[in-house]
Amino acid sequence: MTPFLCHDDDLRRLIRRSIYLTGLDDDEIDTLTIPYPDSANSDTSTKAAPISRLSEFCRQLARWPHVTAFIEIKPESILRFGIRQTVEAVLPIVHPVREQCIMISFDWQSMALLRARGMPRIGWIIEHWTEAQRAVALHLKPDYLFCGIRRLPEKLDELWPGPWQWVIYTVDDHEAALRYATAGITLIETDTIGTMLQSVNQDTR
């Protein structure tokens, strides 16, 4: 098993062909190229890139020692290869840059195994706002606890207390980001980083 960097198992969004990454061998994956997004102001639409291996990403990360990366183990990988095999494939690759990496997943057992194997920081992504999920969080004690904004309680003072830092997704509105920051949630995922940064720059003028 060779870990690759890719958000979706189904590659339709990237290459417009509905094939599954977990069903391909390394040689087949290496033949795939991902076209750059179209741009009216550049020639990037004519360029493409391969699907990167995790090992290459970690080599590049080592060049930037002040950068921290969240690396997610996808449920599709665990379903295809199992928890232990997936962890055993990923761990040796990230180990040289482990202080810069935070491994995250919806699968709490894979995170527990990574922590037992020496990963200094882990994160868990909760699927539901339930007491059962809260009990898992208290048992796992991740450094970061991820939650979608639609799953959050209406009153943010009801966020589960614990030894973790909250990370929420997906926040695409600058004013909403400020509200969350006021409530103490300072780490967000966004799909509109350009717009968000533009809003920040306007506020600081």
C-alpha positions as CSV (number, residue, x, y, z in Angstrom):
1,M,0.0,0.0,0.0
2,T,1.4,3.4,-1.1
3,P,-0.2,6.5,0.5
4,F,-1.2,9.2,-2.0
5,L,-2.6,12.7,-1.4
6,C,-6.1,13.0,-2.7
7,H,-9.4,14.3,-1.1
8,D,-11.8,12.0,-3.0
9,D,-11.6,8.3,-3.6
10,D,-13.8,8.8,-6.7
11,L,-11.7,10.8,-9.1
12,R,-14.5,12.1,-11.2
13,R,-14.1,15.7,-10.0
14,L,-10.4,15.7,-10.8
15,I,-10.1,13.8,-14.1
16,R,-13.8,13.5,-15.2
17,R,-13.6,9.7,-15.0
18,S,-15.4,7.8,-12.3
19,I,-12.6,5.6,-11.1
20,Y,-11.6,4.9,-7.6
21,L,-8.1,5.6,-6.3
22,T,-8.2,2.8,-3.7
23,G,-8.9,0.3,-6.6
24,L,-5.8,1.2,-8.6
25,D,-2.2,0.0,-8.2
26,D,0.8,2.4,-8.1
27,D,1.6,2.2,-11.7
28,E,-1.9,3.1,-12.7
29,I,-2.1,6.0,-10.4
30,D,1.3,7.3,-11.7
31,T,-0.2,7.5,-15.2
32,L,-2.9,9.9,-14.1
33,T,-2.6,13.7,-14.4
34,I,-4.8,16.3,-12.8
35,P,-5.4,19.5,-15.0
36,Y,-4.9,22.8,-13.3
37,P,-8.1,24.9,-12.8
38,D,-8.9,27.0,-15.8
39,S,-7.8,30.6,-15.5
40,A,-8.8,33.5,-17.8
41,N,-5.6,35.4,-16.9
42,S,-3.0,32.7,-17.3
43,D,-2.0,29.7,-19.3
44,T,-2.4,27.3,-16.3
45,S,-5.3,25.6,-18.1
46,T,-2.8,23.9,-20.3
47,K,-0.8,22.4,-17.4
48,A,-1.4,19.3,-15.3
49,A,0.2,17.5,-12.4
50,P,0.4,14.0,-11.1
51,I,-1.3,12.8,-8.0
52,S,1.3,13.3,-5.3
53,R,2.6,10.6,-3.0
54,L,2.5,11.3,0.7
55,S,6.3,10.7,0.8
56,E,6.9,13.5,-1.7
57,F,4.8,15.9,0.4
58,C,6.7,15.0,3.5
59,R,10.0,15.6,1.8
60,Q,8.8,19.1,0.8
61,L,7.4,19.7,4.3
62,A,10.8,19.1,5.8
63,R,12.1,22.1,3.8
64,W,9.7,24.3,5.7
65,P,10.2,23.5,9.4
66,H,7.8,26.2,10.6
67,V,4.9,24.8,8.7
68,T,2.3,22.5,10.3
69,A,0.2,20.2,8.2
70,F,-3.0,18.4,9.0
71,I,-3.0,15.0,7.2
72,E,-6.3,13.1,7.0
73,I,-6.6,9.4,6.8
74,K,-9.8,8.8,4.7
75,P,-12.5,6.3,5.7
76,E,-12.2,4.8,2.2
77,S,-8.6,3.8,2.8
78,I,-9.5,2.2,6.1
79,L,-12.5,0.4,4.5
80,R,-10.2,-0.9,1.7
81,F,-7.0,-1.8,3.6
82,G,-8.0,-1.9,7.3
83,I,-6.9,0.2,10.2
84,R,-3.6,-1.5,11.0
85,Q,-2.4,-1.7,7.4
86,T,-3.3,1.9,6.7
87,V,-1.5,3.1,9.8
88,E,1.5,1.0,9.2
89,A,1.8,2.4,5.6
90,V,1.5,6.0,6.7
91,L,3.5,6.1,10.0
92,P,7.0,5.5,8.6
93,I,6.5,8.2,6.0
94,V,5.4,10.9,8.4
95,H,7.7,9.9,11.2
96,P,10.7,12.1,10.0
97,V,8.4,15.2,10.1
98,R,6.1,14.0,12.9
99,E,6.5,17.2,14.9
100,Q,5.1,19.2,11.9
101,C,2.2,16.8,11.3
102,I,-1.2,16.4,12.9
103,M,-2.9,13.2,11.8
104,I,-6.7,13.4,11.6
105,S,-9.5,11.1,10.7
106,F,-13.2,10.3,11.2
107,D,-12.0,7.0,12.4
108,W,-11.0,7.3,16.1
109,Q,-9.5,3.9,16.3
110,S,-6.9,4.7,13.7
111,M,-6.0,7.9,15.7
112,A,-5.7,5.9,18.9
113,L,-3.3,3.5,17.2
114,L,-1.2,6.4,15.8
115,R,-1.0,8.0,19.2
116,A,0.0,4.6,20.7
117,R,2.7,4.3,18.0
118,G,4.2,7.7,19.0
119,M,2.5,10.4,16.9
120,P,2.7,13.5,19.2
121,R,-0.5,15.2,17.9
122,I,-3.7,13.8,16.5
123,G,-7.2,15.1,15.7
124,W,-10.6,13.5,15.5
125,I,-13.5,14.5,13.2
126,I,-16.8,14.0,14.9
127,E,-19.8,12.9,12.8
128,H,-22.6,13.7,15.2
129,W,-23.2,15.9,18.2
130,T,-24.2,13.1,20.6
131,E,-23.2,11.9,24.0
132,A,-21.7,8.8,22.4
133,Q,-19.4,10.9,20.3
134,R,-18.5,13.0,23.4
135,A,-17.6,9.9,25.3
136,V,-15.2,8.9,22.5
137,A,-13.6,12.3,22.5
138,L,-13.1,12.1,26.2
139,H,-11.6,8.7,25.9
140,L,-9.3,9.6,22.9
141,K,-8.3,13.1,24.2
142,P,-7.3,14.3,20.7
143,D,-5.3,17.5,20.5
144,Y,-7.8,18.8,17.9
145,L,-11.5,18.1,17.6
146,F,-13.0,18.9,14.2
147,C,-16.7,19.6,13.7
148,G,-18.9,20.8,10.8
149,I,-20.7,24.0,11.5
150,R,-24.0,22.4,10.9
151,R,-23.4,20.0,13.7
152,L,-22.4,22.6,16.3
153,P,-24.9,23.4,19.1
154,E,-26.7,26.7,18.7
155,K,-25.1,28.1,21.8
156,L,-21.3,27.9,21.4
157,D,-20.8,28.0,25.2
158,E,-22.2,24.4,25.1
159,L,-19.1,23.2,23.2
160,W,-17.6,20.1,24.9
161,P,-14.8,21.1,27.3
162,G,-11.7,19.0,27.0
163,P,-7.9,19.0,26.3
164,W,-8.5,19.8,22.6
165,Q,-8.6,22.8,20.4
166,W,-11.7,23.1,18.3
167,V,-11.5,23.2,14.5
168,I,-14.6,23.9,12.5
169,Y,-15.6,23.6,8.8
170,T,-16.7,25.0,6.4
171,V,-16.7,28.7,7.2
172,D,-16.8,30.9,4.0
173,D,-18.1,34.1,5.5
174,H,-15.7,36.6,7.2
175,E,-18.3,37.8,9.7
176,A,-19.1,34.2,10.7
177,A,-15.4,33.6,11.2
178,L,-15.2,36.5,13.5
179,R,-18.2,35.3,15.6
180,Y,-16.5,31.9,16.0
181,A,-13.2,33.5,17.0
182,T,-15.0,35.6,19.6
183,A,-16.4,32.3,21.0
184,G,-12.8,31.0,21.2
185,I,-12.8,28.9,18.0
186,T,-9.8,30.3,16.1
187,L,-9.1,27.5,13.7
188,I,-11.4,27.2,10.7
189,E,-11.5,25.5,7.3
190,T,-12.7,27.6,4.4
191,D,-13.3,27.1,0.6
192,T,-12.9,30.9,0.0
193,I,-9.5,31.7,1.4
194,G,-9.0,34.5,-1.2
195,T,-12.2,36.3,-0.3
196,M,-11.6,35.8,3.5
197,L,-8.1,37.3,3.2
198,Q,-9.4,40.2,1.2
199,S,-12.0,40.9,3.9
200,V,-9.3,40.9,6.6
201,N,-7.1,43.3,4.6
202,Q,-10.0,45.7,4.2
203,D,-10.7,45.6,7.9
204,T,-7.1,46.4,8.7
205,R,-6.9,49.5,6.5
